[in-house]
Amino acid sequence: MFKIIFIGSGCWQGIPAPFGEDTISRNVEWGSKDFRFRTSLYIETEKGEKILVEVTPDIRLQSWKFKLEKPDSILISHWHWDHLFGLLDLDWFAEKNAMTVYGNKVTKKWYTQRMEHIGIDFHIFDSYESFEIDNVKITPITVSHVEETHGFLFEDKPSGKKFVYLSDLYALPPETVEYISGVDAITVDATYIEADVNDDETHLKKDQIKPFLESLNAREIILTNIGSYHGLTHDELERRFPQCTISYDGMERKFSLS
Ligand SMILES: [Zn+2]
C-alpha cells in the first residue's frame, strides 16, 4: 500500500504567478482549488516511509499547510529550479536530519555546483533501473523535456497497482510508452492547457495535449503542473476535460489490494 498526497499541482510559476496579471492569479483565494503550489507529491508507504517527490521553492509552506513529517527520501525528476531549489530552504533542516536524495546525473551536477554545502546523501539513478523503498518499486523513466528529465513509475508490490508521475514534458520516448501502458493512474503536464503559448518548446502545447491524452492507456489520467495562462478556473477545466481528473493541492490517492 502507498498513499499519495498532491502537495502541489501548479506549473513552474505556481498560481498565483508572481505579479500575475491573468484573471486566475488576480482573483484566486488561499485554500481554493485554484491556488496551486508547484507540482510535487508526498508519499507514505505501508511501514510509514515518507517520500517527497520534487523539492519546490514552496516546500516551507507546503510542509506547514499539509502538516508533513520529515521525509526519509526525496526524488527529483530534473534539474529545473522549480523541482530542485527548495533544497536551499532545507539547509538547517538537513543538518539535523539525514536526507537521502535520488536524482539523475545532471541534477547531481546542478546540486554540486550550487548547493553542495547542504549535506545530503545523493544517489544517482539511471533510466529504467528500479530501486525499492519499503514495498514500493520505483522505476525512473525517461521523458522528453530538457536534458536528462525523468518521471517515476511507482508499483505497490503486493497488489501490483501502478501509478506514474510524469514531470514536465513535450513527448515520451517509445521505451517509456511501453513501460507505462495500462497503469492505474498517470499524471500529465498541463502547463499550457487551453493557453496560446507557443514560444516554449519544452512543454506540451495547447494543440498537443488532447492527442497526447488520447494516446495514453491508463485507468485514470490526472492533469497536474497546471498553469494560469488559460484564464480558466478549476471548475471550468473539469467541464472541458471530463475524461480526466483535474488535480488540486491536497488531493489524495491510495494504491493497495483493496
Ligand atoms: Zn522543467
Residues whose N, C-alpha, C, O or C-beta is under 5 A from the ligand:
A	BS01	ZN	H80 D168
